Amino acid sequence: MRTVEEVRRRVQKLAERELKPARIQRVRVEESIGFRGDPNLRISIVLGHREPPEITGRQAMELLRKTREFLFRGDDERFPHLQYLTTEDEKAWAAEDAESR
């Protein structure tokens, strides 16, 4: 199974290549459990724009496909759930998360 850091580094490289011209600020990866109890990965791709650039469905699907392929090659069956955020979205979510604690 791949480590969280291995996944983060790989998705960062893939996102920078596949999502051009978007500027990738950072990638966060968290282990989580799906609604059926299966382990999965929550992957947040933070874009460095207030208004996110247009990311096509083809780009998003290609990034998901390549991420799954990377996981499978490492005998890692966790499903990667990708989400795209702006830096503003990330700040708002962090504030909401802090309030809920």
CORURNOR-V39192 format. One line per field, one symbol per residue. ss: DSSP state (H for helix, E for strand, L for the rest). phi: phi as a letter, one per 40 degrees, with the letter a starting at -180 (. if undefined). burial: b if it has 9 or more other C-alpha atoms within 8 Angstrom, else e. A space follows every 10 residues. Layout:
BEGIN
ss=???
phi=???
burial=???
END
This chain:
BEGIN
ss=LLLHHHHHHH HHHHHHHHLL LLLEEEEEEE EEELLLLLEE EEEEEEELLL LLLLLLHHHH HHHHHHHHHH HHHLLLLLEE EEEEEEHHHH HHHHHHHHHH L
phi=.ccdcccdcc cdccccccbd cdbccabbbb cabcccgcca bcbbbcccbc bcccbcdccc ccccdccccc ccccfbcccc ccbbbcccdc cccccccccc c
burial=ebebeebbeb bbebbbebbe ebbbbebebe bebeeeeebb bbbbbbbbbe ebeeeeeebb ebbbebbbee bbeeebebeb ebeebbbeeb eeeeeeeeee e
END
